[in-house]
Amino acid sequence: MNLDTFFKLSYGLYIVSSADGDQLNGHVSNTVFQVTAEPAKLAISTSKDNFTTDIIKKSKVFNISILEQNIDLDFLGPWGFKSGKEINKFDGVNYKLAKSGSPVLLDKTIAYFDCKVVDSMDVGSHILFIGELMDYELLNDDAIPLTYDYYRKVIKGVSPKNSPTYLGSQHEKTTTETEISTKSTEAKQIYQCVVCGFIYDPAEGDPDSGIPPGTAFEDIPEDWICPVCGVTKKDFRPVDF
């Protein structure tokens, strides 16, 4: 059996969010789909380990922001690879509160759906929430929706470990190695974050973190962290090319 078969399934990429009082949180999701038309209902699948799941259980509401294709890993990183238990993901971003009280991400968002939970199902590692539509709005009719295929092939992103489509860190690595092999032919070694898949290429460095192009991975300060998910150098592995 070939695990790449799973990547032929078609998905979009979204921010699923909710609120419990003043507590706001959200995460990247690729499992959102419409299940009925009259009344309109949408389904989402969220990991039991996600902080957003706990909030949805309490508030019985959630919001779905449809992301646009013009996006990068720096923007997606906090939503996919950091926990709302540790950071406020809505701090410093543009958002508004929908009718349900759930936050709506306005940056890089094409449209949103606001829902109240009418049913749920325990499916093992995840919970499937069924939401009846309360409100919806189209924010940018000209933008192209972000798909999971584009996220993997063009943005070079990987699935967070709590994603329903996560197939294991080793498989995530091998599915991107052919892309990495054409990225650089420099003598200096390329390294990949085992958590989020970010590639450190010495030819590019990390200027935003003060690491100039041409800096070998070994010469990066020990307190440097992955610009996408925030882990340290110890969570990077060399990639053969």
N, C-alpha and C positions, 0 to 999 in steps of 0.2 A: 504494500500500500504506500502511496506517495502523499505525504502531508501537504504538498503544494496544492493538492486538490481543493483544500479548504479555501485557498486564496482565490479560487474562481467564483466563489459566492460573492454577490454584489452587495456592498454596504455604502452608506453615507457616513459622515463624521459630524458629530453634534456635541454641544455642551448640555448635559442634563443637570438641572439645578433645583434647589428647593430652599425653604427657609423655615426655621422654627424660632419664632420671636425675632430677636436681633441676630441670631446665628444663621449666616448665609454660607452656602457651599455649592460646589458643582464639580463635575468631572467630564472628561471626554468619553463619549459613547459611540459605538458603531452599531448598536442594536436598538434601532427605533423603527417601528413600522405601524401602519394604519391597519386596524383589524375590523372596523365597521364604518359605515357611512351615515346611518340614521339610527341613533345619534352617532356623531363622529367620535370614535375612540382610537387611541393610540396606545401601543405597548412599548415598554422599555425593559431592558434586562440589566440589573446592577448587582455587583458583587456584594456579598454579605460583609466583606471587609471594608467596603467603602463607607466613609463618613456620611456621604450624601444619602446612602441607603437608610441609615439610622434616622436622618432628618425627615426623609419621605415617610417612613413608618409613623413618625410622630405627627407630622403636619397633614398627611394625607393629600398633598399637592406636589406637583412638579412642573417644571418648565423645560422646553426643548428649544435650544437655539441652533438653527441650521447654519453651519460655518461655510464661508466662502473659500474658493480654491486658492486665492491669493493670500497665502498664510505660510508661516515658517515654524520650525521646531522651537525657536525661542519663545514664540507666543504660546504654542501648545504645551510646552514643557510643564508649567505649573499645574495645568488642568489634567494632565495624564500621568505625571510621575511624582507629584508631591501631594501630601495629605492635608486636608483642611483642618485636621486636628493640630497641625503644627504651624500653618500659615493661614492668613486671610486671603483667599484667592481673589476676592473682589476688591482688595485694597489697591488703589491706583488705576483701576480700569473703569471704563464707562459702562454703567448699567442703570436699569430702572427696575422698579418693582411692578410686577404684573398684577392682575386682579386677584390672583390667588395669594399674593404676597411673596411669591417666588421671584428671585432676581433674574432679569433678562440681560444677558451679555449683549452690549451694543457694538463693541468693536468686532469687526470681521464677521458680523452676523447678517444673513440674508433675510431671515424671517424667524418667527417663533410661534410655538404652540403652548398655551397655558392649560393645564389639566388638573382635574381632581381625581384622586384614586377611587375607583369603584370596585376593583377586585385585585387580587394578587395571588401568586402561586410560587411556592417554594420549589425550585428546580435543582436543589443540591448546593452548589457553590454560589449560585445567584438567586435573586428573587425577580420574578416577572411581575411588573406592575402594569395594570390596565387603567388608563386614564381617560375620563370623558372630557371632551374639549369644553373649556370655559371661555376662551378667547384666543385669537390668533391675529398676526399682523405681518404684512410683507414690508420689509424695510429697504430692500435693494433689489429691484427686479432685474437689474442688468448683470449682477454678479453670477458667477458659475458656482454651483454647490461643490464642496469638497467631497471626494469619494475616498474610500479606504484604499482603492487601487492606486489612485494618484498619490495619496499619503505615503504608501510604501515605495512606489517606483520613482517618483519625482522628488518628493520631500525627503525620502530615505528614512521614514519613521518606522518604528516597530510597535508591537502591541504591548501596553502595560500589563504587568502580571495579573491584574484583576480583570482584564478584559475577557469577555466571553470567547474571543478568538485567539487568546494567548496559547501558543503551542509549545512553549518552553524556550529558555534563553539560547540553548545551543542551536535550535532550528532557526530562531530569529537571526542569529549570527550568520548561518550558512546561506540564508536566502538573500543576504546583502553582500556577501563576499565578492560575487562576480562584478557588482557595481563598484566596490572598493578597489578592485584590482586595476580598474581603468582610471581611477581618480588621481593617482600620483605614481610616478616612476622615480621619485627622489630616493636617495640612498637612506635617508632617515626613516625610521620605522613609524608606521601608522598605528594608532591605538584606537580601540573601540570600547565605549562604555557598555558594560554587560547589563546594566539596568535599563537604559533608554535607547541604546544603539547609536548615540552621538559619536561621530568620528573625529578624533584629533589628528589632523594632518599637519606635520611640522612646516610644510610649505606655506600653509595659511595661518598657523598660529591661532591665537584667540585674542585679537586686538582689544575687544570690549573688556577683557579681564586683565589687560596690560601685558599680554604675552605676544610679542612681535612675531611676524612671519620669519621662518627659519629657525625657530626654537625647538630643539629636540625634546621629546617627551621627558627624558631623564633630567633635563635642565629646568623644567617647570617647577616653581616653588611647591613645597609639600602641602601648603595650605590652599592650593588651587582646587577649585571644585568644578564639576561638570556644569557647563552653562545651561544645560537643559533640565537635568533632574537634581543637581546639587550634591551628588555623591563625590567622594574623594578619589585621588589617583589610584588607590588600591583596588578600585572597582573597574579599572581599565585593563584590557588585555591586548597584547600585540596581535596584529592581523597580518597573515602571510599574503604576499602578492607577487 
